[in-house]
Amino acid sequence: MPYLLISTQIRMEAGPTMVGDEHSDPTLMSFLGATKRNVLGNHFWEYYVNDAPRIVLDKLESRGYRVVSMTGVGQTLVWCLHKE
C-alpha cells in the first residue's frame, strides 16, 4: 500500500492521531503502536495512536513515507503520504 492517510481533530499538538482504516497494513500499524477501534455510530474500524501527528510523521518518514499533501477540513487536519 503506497498511500496512507493520517488525521487528527481539533488540536494537532496532542493526540490521538488516526493512522489507518480496517484495511491498513497490520505490520505498519504495529510499528506505529496503533490500536484498532470502532467509534459508536460508525460502521467502520480505524487505527489510532495517542501520539501527536508530528511523532507519527517522523516514524513514517523513517519507513520511507513522504507527505504528498495536507489540508484542513473543518476541525480535522489530514495528511496524505506516499511510499515509493
Long-range contacts (C-beta under 8 A, 24 or more apart in sequence): 1-25, 1-83, 2-82, 2-83, 2-84, 3-68, 3-80, 3-81, 3-82, 3-83, 4-28, 4-60, 4-65, 4-80, 4-81, 4-82, 4-83, 5-78, 5-79, 5-80, 5-81, 6-53, 6-56, 6-57, 6-60, 6-78, 6-79, 6-81, 7-76, 7-77, 7-78, 7-79, 8-52, 8-53, 8-76, 8-77, 9-75, 9-76, 9-77, 10-75, 12-52, 12-53, 12-54, 12-77, 13-52, 14-52, 15-48, 15-49, 15-50, 15-51, 15-52, 15-53, 16-48, 16-49, 16-50, 16-51, 17-48, 17-49, 17-51, 17-52, 17-53, 17-55, 17-56, 18-46, 18-47, 18-48, 19-47, 19-48, 19-49, 19-56, 20-46, 20-47, 21-45, 21-46, 21-47, 22-46, 28-63, 31-59, 31-63, 32-56, 32-59, 32-60, 53-77, 53-79, 57-81
